């Protein structure tokens, strides 16, 4: 990753299904406030919704941390999704389009990655998963 400064942040617990909607709304508002255009607001909101839903469906609970960030040359949004759920047995396999561990369409992780500028995932079986996404404002 890179050296970055955090300007503001918000933590949203994901404990029940309605928290996914709260997360989606908060991410859209943060993206709007930071200055993203409507297309990028939609990309950010869609990725956040997919990843928050993964927390709810697969781990049962977790949290989302939304941060306005900047580094030497740019400003943007960083969103981290964390849980202590069952984790992924094979991250590489889970990142393939079409992979699903049960009822999903298999677009959550790879689809979210395509929508964002940066995407990082760490997962360990029985210890949980952390996904961090970034979207940067055009320079």
LINWO-V629463 format. One record per pair of residues at least 12 apart in sequence whose C-alpha atoms are under 6 Angstrom apart, sorted by sequence separation. I is the first residue (numbers start at 0). J is the second residue. D is the distance in Angstrom with one decimal. If there is no record, write none. Layout:
<<I:J:D> <I:J:D>>
This chain:
<<119:131:5.1> <27:40:5.7> <65:78:4.6> <96:109:5.9> <118:131:5.8> <64:78:5.5> <94:108:5.8> <118:132:4.6> <64:79:5.1> <94:109:5.2> <117:132:5.5> <63:79:5.6> <117:133:5.0> <27:44:5.4> <63:80:4.6> <116:133:5.7> <26:44:5.8> <62:80:6.0> <116:134:5.1> <62:81:5.4> <115:134:5.5> <61:81:5.5> <23:44:5.5> <61:82:4.2> <23:48:5.3> <58:84:4.0> <19:51:5.6> <19:52:5.9> <87:122:5.7> <86:122:5.4> <88:124:5.6> <86:123:5.1> <87:124:5.4> <86:124:4.4> <85:124:5.6> <86:125:5.5> <85:125:4.3> <86:126:6.0> <86:127:4.2> <85:127:5.6> <86:128:5.3> <83:126:5.4> <84:127:4.4> <83:127:3.9> <82:127:5.3> <14:60:4.7> <82:128:5.5> <13:60:5.3> <81:128:5.9> <13:61:5.1> <81:129:4.5> <13:62:5.2> <80:129:5.5> <12:62:4.3> <80:130:5.1> <11:62:5.6> <79:130:5.7> <11:63:5.1> <79:131:4.3> <10:63:5.7> <78:131:5.7> <10:64:4.5> <78:132:5.4> <9:64:5.8> <77:132:5.7> <9:65:5.2> <77:133:4.5> <8:65:5.4> <76:133:5.7> <8:66:4.2> <49:107:5.4> <76:134:5.5> <7:66:5.7> <75:134:5.7> <7:67:5.4> <75:135:4.2> <6:67:5.4> <74:135:5.9> <75:136:5.5> <5:67:5.9> <6:68:5.7> <74:136:5.9> <5:68:4.6> <4:68:5.6> <4:69:5.4> <46:111:4.5> <3:69:5.5> <3:70:4.5> <42:114:5.5>>
